[in-house]
C-alpha cells in the first residue's frame, strides 16, 4: 500500500492542535531537552572531533530512554491507543522491544560501516573510496527511511524486536521514496532550527554584554534550539504514527 504523506500531515496538524498541551511539553522534556543536556555537559571540542570520555557519558542511556519513552507516548496518543496524557504513559510495554530493535539496527549499521571502511582502505583508491562512501550513505538513508516506522509499530506492544523490524520494513514497502523524503525534510527542518538558534545567540551577544565562554554563552541558543526541535519532533512523531496507521490499515 502506498502511503499518503499529504493526508498524514493534515491529520498530524489537526491532532497536534487538539493535543498541544500534551504533545509539545512531552516533546520538549523527553525528545529535545535530553540531547541539549548532553551538549551542555559534553566537553567542548573542535569541529569533527569526538568529545573525550567522561562522566557525561552516563547521561547517554538516560537520554536514549527518555527519547524512546516520549516517542512511544506521543505515538500511542496519535494512534488512539491512549485518550489522554496519563494513559499515554501507562501502556509502554513496547519500550524493551523498541530498544532491542534499535540496538540491532545500530550494531548492524556499525558492522556494515566498518566493513565498507576496511574495503576502502584495502583498495587505497580515492575514487573507489568515494563511491563506497556514497553507496554507504545511500544505503543507510534507505534503511533508516524503511525502518522509520519502528516507534509507532512498537506503541501497541505485544511484539518482539525482530518481528517489530520486519513489520516496520513491510509497512514501508512501496513508499520508500516518500519515507526518504520525510526523513530529509525532518533533517532540513532540524538544521534550520539549529541555524535559527545560533542566530539568536549571536544577536543576544551583540545586544548585551559580551558573554564569557562556557555554560552562559551556550544556554540561550541551546534553549531556543530545544524549543524549536520540540515542535519539529512532536509533529514528526505524530506524522510517523499517522503514516503507520495508513499502512497497518491496509494489512
C-alpha positions in Angstrom: 0.0 0.0 0.0 1.3 3.4 -1.0 1.3 5.9 1.9 -0.1 9.4 1.6 2.2 11.9 3.3 -0.3 14.7 2.5 -3.2 13.0 4.3 -1.0 12.1 7.2 0.3 15.7 7.5 -3.2 17.1 7.7 -4.1 14.6 10.3 -0.9 15.4 12.2 -1.5 19.1 12.3 -5.1 18.7 13.4 -4.2 16.2 16.2 -1.2 18.4 17.3 -3.6 21.3 17.7 -6.1 19.3 19.8 -3.4 17.7 22.0 -0.8 20.5 22.0 -0.9 20.7 25.8 0.4 17.2 26.0 2.4 16.7 22.8 4.8 19.6 22.9 5.7 19.6 26.6 6.5 15.9 26.3 8.5 16.5 23.1 10.4 19.3 24.9 11.1 17.3 28.1 11.8 13.9 26.6 12.8 14.4 22.9 14.7 17.7 22.7 15.9 18.6 26.2 18.0 15.4 26.8 20.2 15.9 23.7 20.6 19.5 24.7 21.7 18.5 28.2 24.3 16.2 26.6 25.5 19.0 24.5 25.9 21.2 27.6 27.7 18.5 29.7 30.0 17.1 27.0 33.5 18.6 26.7 33.9 21.3 24.1 35.8 20.1 21.1 36.8 21.4 17.7 34.6 20.6 14.7 35.0 17.0 13.5 36.5 15.8 16.9 34.8 13.5 19.3 34.4 14.6 22.9 36.7 12.9 25.4 35.1 10.2 27.5 33.9 11.2 31.0 31.0 11.2 33.4 28.8 12.9 30.9 28.6 9.5 29.1 26.3 8.3 32.0 23.6 10.6 30.6 23.6 8.9 27.2 21.5 5.9 28.2 19.2 8.2 30.1 18.7 10.5 27.0 18.1 7.4 24.8 15.5 6.0 27.2 13.8 9.4 27.5 13.6 9.7 23.7 12.0 6.3 23.3 9.5 6.8 26.1 8.5 10.2 24.8 8.1 9.0 21.2 6.1 6.0 22.3 3.8 8.1 24.5 3.1 10.6 21.6 2.6 7.7 19.2 0.1 6.0 21.5 -1.9 9.2 21.6 -1.7 9.7 17.8 -2.8 6.1 17.1 -5.7 6.2 19.6 -4.1 3.7 22.0 -4.4 6.4 24.7 -7.1 9.0 25.3 -5.0 11.5 27.4 -1.6 12.2 28.8 -2.0 9.8 31.7 -3.0 6.8 29.7 -0.3 7.5 27.1 2.4 6.6 29.7 0.6 3.6 31.2 1.0 1.2 28.3 4.6 1.4 27.3 5.2 -2.3 27.0 6.7 -1.7 23.6 9.7 0.0 25.2 12.0 -3.0 25.5 11.2 -4.4 22.0 11.8 -1.0 20.5 15.1 -0.6 22.4 16.2 -4.1 21.3 15.3 -3.3 17.6 17.2 0.0 17.8 20.3 -1.8 19.2 20.1 -4.5 16.5 20.0 -1.8 13.8 22.8 0.3 15.3 25.1 -2.7 15.7 24.2 -3.9 12.2 24.8 -0.5 10.7 28.1 -0.2 12.5 29.2 -3.6 11.2 28.4 -2.6 7.6 30.2 0.8 8.0 33.3 -0.9 9.4 33.3 -3.5 6.6 33.0 -0.8 3.9 35.7 1.3 5.6 38.1 -1.8 5.6 37.4 -2.4 1.9 38.0 1.2 1.0 41.3 1.2 3.0 42.4 -2.0 1.3 41.7 -0.7 -2.2 43.6 2.6 -1.4 41.9 4.2 -4.4 40.4 7.7 -3.6 37.8 7.5 -6.4 36.6 4.0 -5.4 36.6 5.0 -1.7 34.4 8.0 -2.5 32.0 5.7 -4.4 31.9 3.3 -1.5 31.2 6.2 0.9 28.3 7.5 -1.3 27.0 3.9 -1.5 27.2 3.5 2.3 25.4 6.8 2.9 22.7 6.0 0.4 22.2 2.5 2.0 22.0 3.9 5.5 19.4 6.5 4.4 17.3 3.9 2.6 17.4 1.5 5.6 16.7 4.4 8.0 13.7 5.5 6.0 12.3 2.0 5.7 12.6 1.5 9.5 11.4 4.9 10.5 8.0 3.5 11.5 9.5 1.3 14.3 8.2 3.5 17.1 4.5 3.6 16.1 4.8 -0.1 15.3 6.0 -0.7 18.9 3.5 1.6 20.6 0.8 -1.1 20.8 3.2 -3.6 22.4 3.0 -7.4 22.2 5.6 -7.8 19.5 9.3 -8.8 19.7 12.3 -6.9 18.4 12.9 -8.9 15.2 9.2 -9.1 14.4 9.0 -5.3 15.0 11.7 -4.7 12.4 10.0 -6.9 9.9 6.7 -5.2 10.4 8.1 -1.7 10.1 10.0 -2.8 6.9 6.9 -4.3 5.4 4.7 -1.3 6.0 7.2 0.9 4.3 7.2 -1.3 1.2 6.1 0.7 -1.8 6.7 4.0 -0.2 10.4 4.1 0.2 10.9 7.4 -1.8 8.2 9.1 0.2 9.7 8.0 3.5 13.2 9.1 2.4 11.6 12.5 1.6 10.0 12.7 5.0 13.4 11.9 6.6 15.2 14.5 4.6 12.6 17.2 5.3 12.8 16.5 9.0 16.6 16.7 8.8 16.4 20.0 6.9 13.9 21.4 9.4 16.3 20.4 12.3 19.2 22.1 10.6 17.2 25.3 10.1 16.2 25.2 13.7 19.8 25.0 14.8 20.7 27.8 12.5 18.0 30.0 13.8 19.0 29.2 17.4 22.6 30.1 16.6 21.5 33.4 15.1 19.5 34.2 18.3 22.7 33.6 20.3 24.7 35.9 18.1 22.1 38.6 18.2 21.9 38.3 22.0 25.6 38.5 22.3 25.8 41.7 20.3 22.9 43.4 22.1 24.0 42.6 25.6 27.4 42.4 27.4 29.9 40.1 25.8 29.3 36.6 27.3 32.1 34.6 28.7 32.8 31.2 27.1 31.1 28.3 28.9 27.6 27.5 30.0 26.1 31.0 29.9 27.2 31.6 26.3 25.6 28.3 25.2 22.4 28.4 27.3 20.3 30.8 25.2 20.9 29.2 21.7 20.5 25.7 23.2 17.2 26.6 24.9 15.9 28.2 21.7 17.0 25.1 19.7 15.4 22.8 22.2 12.0 24.6 21.9 12.1 24.6 18.0 13.3 21.0 18.0 10.4 20.1 20.3 7.9 21.4 17.8 9.6 19.6 14.9 10.0 16.3 16.9 6.4 16.4 18.1 4.9 16.9 14.7 7.3 14.4 13.1 6.4 11.7 15.7 2.7 12.2 15.1 3.3 12.2 11.3 5.0 8.8 11.5 2.2 7.4 13.6 -0.4 8.5 11.1 1.6 7.0 8.2 1.8 3.8 10.2 -1.9 3.9 10.7 -2.4 4.1 6.9 0.0 1.2 6.3 -1.4 -1.1 9.0 -5.0 -0.4 7.9 -4.2 -2.0 4.6 -2.9 -5.2 6.1 
